[in-house]
């Protein structure tokens, strides 16, 4: 008796254990063939609207759940995508932008019933390992975040024929990366908006803490800063420019260096809110008031902007739209569409720091 019960449970037929509905159950409930159900599950091609409606109603009624492994054998797809961040792990946990972007991409992919795998690859060995994994077909496409000049990941993904969409404009602009689909906020125009705002408040010795100059955001935001100062007839002053790495610590150290070098500066445009938080700390230590002595503007409109003291004037990136567009382009590539690019507008948000 005991052995029979055990055998029954192992087969999914024991007491309290309900048999999982199958594709045959769905077909029986819908009054269609198993082949029709299969076609609905694999995109609905060559299925009439009435039959598709009957199958979907039967799926809801029976509680049928698609066996992804079986489907992958039929379609040659894994049914999943990767969110690949080519930065050290600590940056993922420190920078709030990555979490916001990951959440938005996860939600957008959920509408397509595609789970998202988080992958962190801050070293060359980690990158090589992940390229091997992705190239083996374990995911159908990659959402690539924070690629640097000379970073081989983007190029290797494109050369391997893997659907990929990058967050931000490609820096190199040559070779295979010219075919790289991407979604970006208009970093250059955002920087222009901020510097014009600082000029409008009467500031004339405007320094900047840039992002890394091997990243698209770092390059574009510095370019926007330079353009507006040139428009205003202010001479270029390289002593007012210093590069950070988007971390809070680099914002503090870089701002301190700028103050030591140019104690007469009266404004700081900092290329991320997190670095701007660090800059505020450096200004406080130097005995400077904000915005009385030095106006401070950030970039991103992240949680760091509203939690700063004082709250930061900043440039808002449309993270919801960025994540939605990245997913739209990736799903399109997986379905065979050509690559494309989307540039989204930014918005100046004024608070107490200016």
C-alpha positions as CSV (number, residue, x, y, z in Angstrom):
1,X,0.0,0.0,0.0
2,X,2.8,2.4,1.0
3,X,4.7,1.7,-2.2
4,X,1.6,2.2,-4.4
5,X,0.8,5.6,-2.7
6,X,4.4,6.6,-3.2
7,X,4.2,5.7,-6.9
8,X,1.0,7.6,-7.2
9,X,2.5,10.7,-5.7
10,X,5.5,10.5,-7.9
11,X,3.3,10.4,-10.9
12,X,1.4,13.5,-9.7
13,X,-1.7,11.4,-8.8
14,X,-1.5,11.2,-5.1
15,X,-4.0,12.6,-2.6
16,X,-4.1,16.4,-2.6
17,X,-2.0,16.6,-5.8
18,X,-3.8,18.0,-8.8
19,X,-2.7,16.8,-12.3
20,X,-1.2,19.7,-14.3
21,X,-3.4,20.6,-17.3
22,X,-1.9,19.7,-20.7
23,X,-2.2,21.0,-24.2
24,X,-4.6,18.1,-24.9
25,X,-6.9,19.5,-22.1
26,X,-6.8,22.9,-23.7
27,X,-7.7,21.5,-27.1
28,X,-10.5,19.5,-25.7
29,X,-11.9,22.5,-23.8
30,X,-11.6,24.8,-26.8
31,X,-13.1,22.2,-29.2
32,X,-10.1,22.5,-31.6
33,X,-7.1,20.4,-32.6
34,X,-3.9,20.1,-30.6
35,X,-2.1,21.7,-33.6
36,X,-4.4,24.8,-33.4
37,X,-3.5,25.2,-29.8
38,X,0.2,24.9,-30.6
39,X,0.0,27.5,-33.3
40,X,-1.8,29.9,-30.9
41,X,1.0,29.3,-28.3
42,X,3.6,30.0,-30.9
43,X,2.4,33.3,-32.2
44,X,-1.1,32.7,-33.5
45,X,-0.1,32.4,-37.2
46,X,-2.7,30.8,-39.5
47,X,-5.3,30.7,-36.7
48,X,-8.7,32.4,-37.1
49,X,-9.7,35.0,-34.5
50,X,-12.5,32.9,-33.2
51,X,-10.3,29.8,-32.7
52,X,-7.6,31.9,-31.0
53,X,-10.2,33.4,-28.7
54,X,-11.5,29.9,-27.8
55,X,-8.0,28.6,-27.1
56,X,-7.1,31.6,-24.9
57,X,-10.4,31.2,-23.0
58,X,-9.6,27.5,-22.5
59,X,-6.1,28.3,-21.3
60,X,-7.6,30.6,-18.6
61,X,-10.2,28.1,-17.6
62,X,-7.9,25.1,-17.4
63,X,-5.0,27.0,-15.8
64,X,-2.6,25.6,-18.5
65,X,1.0,26.9,-18.1
66,X,3.3,26.7,-21.2
67,X,6.2,24.4,-20.8
68,X,9.0,26.7,-21.9
69,X,11.5,24.0,-22.4
70,X,9.3,22.2,-24.8
71,X,8.5,25.4,-26.6
72,X,12.2,26.2,-27.0
73,X,12.8,22.9,-28.7
74,X,10.1,23.9,-31.3
75,X,11.0,27.6,-31.8
76,X,14.8,27.5,-31.2
77,X,14.4,30.3,-28.6
78,X,15.0,30.3,-24.9
79,X,12.1,32.6,-24.1
80,X,14.2,34.9,-21.9
81,X,16.4,38.0,-22.3
82,X,19.4,39.4,-20.4
83,X,20.0,42.7,-18.7
84,X,23.8,43.0,-19.0
85,X,25.7,45.6,-16.9
86,X,29.4,45.9,-17.8
87,X,30.3,47.6,-14.5
88,X,31.6,46.3,-11.1
89,X,28.9,44.9,-8.8
90,X,29.2,47.7,-6.3
91,X,28.1,50.2,-8.9
92,X,24.9,48.3,-9.5
93,X,24.0,48.6,-5.8
94,X,25.1,52.2,-5.3
95,X,23.7,53.9,-8.4
96,X,19.9,54.1,-8.3
97,X,19.6,54.6,-12.0
98,X,20.5,50.9,-12.7
99,X,17.8,49.7,-10.4
100,X,15.1,52.0,-12.0
101,X,16.1,50.8,-15.5
102,X,16.1,47.2,-14.5
103,X,12.7,47.4,-13.0
104,X,11.3,49.2,-16.0
105,X,12.8,46.6,-18.4
106,X,11.5,43.7,-16.3
107,X,8.0,45.2,-16.4
108,X,8.0,45.9,-20.1
109,X,9.2,42.4,-20.9
110,X,6.6,40.9,-18.6
111,X,4.0,42.1,-21.1
112,X,5.6,39.8,-23.6
113,X,5.8,36.9,-21.1
114,X,9.6,37.1,-21.3
115,X,11.6,36.8,-18.0
116,X,14.7,38.9,-17.6
117,X,18.1,37.7,-16.3
118,X,20.4,40.1,-14.5
119,X,24.0,39.7,-15.5
120,X,26.9,41.7,-14.1
121,X,30.3,41.7,-15.9
122,X,32.8,44.2,-14.5
123,X,35.9,42.3,-15.5
124,X,37.2,40.9,-18.8
125,X,36.9,37.4,-17.5
126,X,33.3,37.9,-16.4
127,X,32.6,39.4,-19.8
128,X,34.1,36.5,-21.7
129,X,32.2,34.0,-19.6
130,X,28.9,35.8,-20.2
131,X,29.6,36.1,-24.0
132,X,30.0,32.3,-24.1
133,X,26.8,31.8,-22.2
134,X,24.8,34.2,-24.3
135,X,26.3,32.8,-27.6
136,X,25.2,29.3,-26.6
137,X,21.5,30.4,-27.0
138,X,20.6,30.6,-23.3
139,X,18.9,34.0,-23.9
140,X,17.2,35.4,-27.0
141,X,18.6,38.9,-26.7
142,X,20.6,41.4,-24.5
143,X,19.8,44.8,-23.1
144,X,23.3,46.2,-22.7
145,X,24.0,48.9,-20.1
146,X,27.0,51.1,-19.5
147,X,29.4,50.2,-22.2
148,X,32.8,51.9,-22.3
149,X,35.1,52.7,-25.2
150,X,37.2,49.7,-25.9
151,X,34.7,47.4,-24.2
152,X,34.5,44.4,-26.5
153,X,31.1,43.1,-25.3
154,X,29.0,45.2,-27.7
155,X,31.1,44.3,-30.7
156,X,31.2,40.6,-29.8
157,X,27.4,40.4,-29.4
158,X,26.8,42.1,-32.8
159,X,29.3,39.9,-34.5
160,X,27.7,36.8,-33.0
161,X,24.4,37.9,-34.5
162,X,22.7,38.2,-31.1
163,X,19.9,40.7,-30.8
164,X,21.2,43.5,-28.6
165,X,20.0,47.0,-27.6
166,X,22.3,49.4,-25.8
167,X,21.3,52.0,-23.3
168,X,23.1,55.1,-24.5
169,X,24.7,56.0,-27.8
170,X,27.7,53.9,-28.9
171,X,30.9,55.8,-28.2
172,X,33.1,54.3,-31.0
173,X,30.8,54.7,-34.0
174,X,32.9,52.4,-36.1
175,X,33.0,48.7,-37.0
176,X,30.1,46.4,-35.9
177,X,28.9,48.9,-33.3
178,X,27.6,51.2,-36.0
179,X,24.8,48.5,-36.4
180,X,24.0,48.6,-32.7
181,X,20.4,49.5,-31.8
182,X,20.3,51.9,-28.9
183,X,18.0,54.1,-26.8
184,X,19.3,57.2,-25.1
185,X,18.3,60.4,-23.4
186,X,19.5,63.5,-25.2
187,X,22.5,64.0,-22.9
188,X,23.9,66.9,-24.9
189,X,20.7,68.9,-24.8
190,X,20.2,68.1,-21.2
191,X,23.6,69.5,-20.4
192,X,22.8,72.6,-22.5
193,X,19.6,73.2,-20.5
194,X,21.5,73.0,-17.2
195,X,24.3,75.3,-18.1
196,X,21.8,77.9,-19.6
197,X,19.9,77.7,-16.3
198,X,23.1,78.3,-14.3
199,X,24.0,81.3,-16.5
200,X,20.4,82.7,-16.1
201,X,21.0,82.7,-12.3
202,X,23.9,85.0,-12.8
203,X,26.8,82.5,-12.5
204,X,29.8,83.0,-14.7
205,X,32.5,80.7,-13.4
206,X,30.8,77.4,-14.0
207,X,32.8,74.3,-13.4
208,X,31.8,70.7,-14.3
209,X,32.4,67.3,-13.0
210,X,32.0,65.1,-16.0
211,X,31.1,61.4,-16.2
212,X,33.8,59.0,-17.5
213,X,34.9,60.2,-20.8
214,X,34.9,56.7,-22.3
215,X,31.1,56.6,-21.9
216,X,28.4,58.2,-24.1
217,X,26.9,60.2,-21.2
218,X,30.3,61.5,-20.2
219,X,31.2,62.7,-23.7
220,X,27.8,64.1,-24.6
221,X,27.2,66.1,-21.4
222,X,30.7,67.6,-21.6
223,X,30.0,68.6,-25.2
224,X,26.8,70.3,-24.2
225,X,28.5,72.2,-21.4
226,X,31.2,73.5,-23.7
227,X,28.7,74.5,-26.4
228,X,26.6,76.8,-24.1
229,X,29.7,78.5,-22.6
230,X,30.9,79.2,-26.1
231,X,27.5,80.6,-27.1
232,X,27.7,82.9,-24.0
233,X,31.1,84.2,-25.1
234,X,32.9,82.7,-22.0
235,X,36.4,81.6,-22.7
236,X,37.2,77.9,-22.4
237,X,38.8,77.2,-19.1
238,X,40.1,73.6,-18.8
239,X,40.8,74.3,-15.1
240,X,37.1,74.2,-14.5
241,X,36.7,70.7,-16.0
242,X,37.4,67.4,-14.1
243,X,36.3,63.9,-14.8
244,X,34.5,61.6,-12.3
245,X,33.2,58.1,-12.5
246,X,29.5,58.5,-11.5
247,X,30.2,57.4,-7.9
248,X,29.5,59.6,-4.9
249,X,33.1,59.3,-3.7
250,X,34.4,60.6,-7.1
251,X,32.0,63.5,-6.9
252,X,33.4,64.5,-3.5
253,X,37.0,64.2,-4.4
254,X,36.7,65.8,-7.8
255,X,34.7,68.8,-6.5
256,X,37.3,69.2,-3.7
257,X,40.1,69.3,-6.4
258,X,38.2,71.9,-8.4
259,X,37.7,74.1,-5.4
260,X,41.4,73.9,-4.6
261,X,42.3,74.7,-8.1
262,X,39.7,77.4,-8.7
263,X,38.4,78.7,-5.4
264,X,36.5,81.5,-7.3
265,X,34.1,79.0,-9.0
266,X,30.4,80.0,-8.4
267,X,28.6,77.0,-10.0
268,X,29.0,73.3,-10.5
269,X,27.3,71.2,-13.2
270,X,27.8,67.6,-12.1
271,X,27.0,64.9,-14.6
272,X,25.1,62.7,-12.2
273,X,23.0,63.2,-9.1
274,X,25.1,60.7,-7.2
275,X,28.3,62.6,-7.9
276,X,26.5,65.8,-7.1
277,X,25.7,64.4,-3.6
278,X,29.4,64.0,-3.1
279,X,30.1,67.5,-4.4
280,X,27.7,68.9,-1.9
281,X,29.7,67.2,0.9
282,X,32.9,68.7,-0.5
283,X,31.4,72.2,-0.6
284,X,30.1,71.8,3.0
285,X,33.6,70.8,4.2
286,X,35.1,73.8,2.4
287,X,32.6,76.2,4.1
288,X,30.7,77.1,0.9
289,X,27.0,77.5,1.0
290,X,24.6,76.1,-1.7
291,X,23.3,77.9,-3.6
292,X,24.6,81.2,-2.0
293,X,28.2,80.7,-2.8
294,X,28.0,77.9,-5.3
295,X,25.0,76.7,-7.3
296,X,24.9,73.0,-8.0
297,X,23.1,71.2,-10.8
298,X,23.0,67.4,-11.3
299,X,21.8,65.0,-13.9
300,X,19.3,62.1,-13.9
301,X,16.5,63.2,-11.4
302,X,17.2,60.0,-9.4
303,X,16.3,59.4,-5.7
304,X,19.7,61.0,-4.9
305,X,18.4,64.3,-6.2
306,X,15.4,64.5,-3.9
307,X,17.3,63.1,-0.8
308,X,20.1,65.6,-1.1
309,X,20.4,68.7,1.2
310,X,19.5,70.9,-0.4
311,X,17.4,69.0,-3.0
312,X,19.1,69.1,-6.4
313,X,18.2,71.0,-9.5
314,X,18.8,68.4,-12.1
315,X,18.0,67.0,-15.6
316,X,15.3,64.4,-15.7
317,X,15.9,61.3,-17.8
318,X,12.7,59.6,-18.9
319,X,13.6,56.2,-17.5
320,X,10.2,54.7,-18.1
321,X,10.3,55.5,-21.7
322,X,13.9,54.5,-22.1
323,X,13.2,51.0,-20.7
324,X,10.0,50.6,-22.7
325,X,11.8,51.6,-25.9
326,X,14.8,49.3,-25.2
327,X,12.4,46.4,-24.8
328,X,10.4,47.4,-27.9
329,X,13.5,47.4,-30.1
330,X,14.8,44.2,-28.6
331,X,11.6,42.3,-29.1
332,X,11.5,43.6,-32.7
333,X,15.0,42.3,-33.3
334,X,14.1,38.9,-31.9
335,X,11.2,38.8,-34.4
336,X,13.5,39.7,-37.3
337,X,13.2,43.5,-37.5
338,X,16.2,45.7,-38.4
339,X,18.1,47.7,-35.8
340,X,17.3,51.3,-35.1
341,X,17.9,54.1,-32.6
342,X,15.7,56.3,-30.3
343,X,16.8,59.5,-28.7
344,X,14.5,60.9,-26.0
345,X,14.2,64.4,-24.7
346,X,15.3,65.4,-21.2
347,X,13.7,68.0,-18.8
348,X,15.2,70.6,-16.4
349,X,13.8,70.2,-12.9
350,X,14.6,73.2,-10.6
351,X,15.0,72.8,-6.9
352,X,16.8,74.5,-4.0
353,X,20.5,73.9,-5.1
354,X,20.4,76.7,-7.7
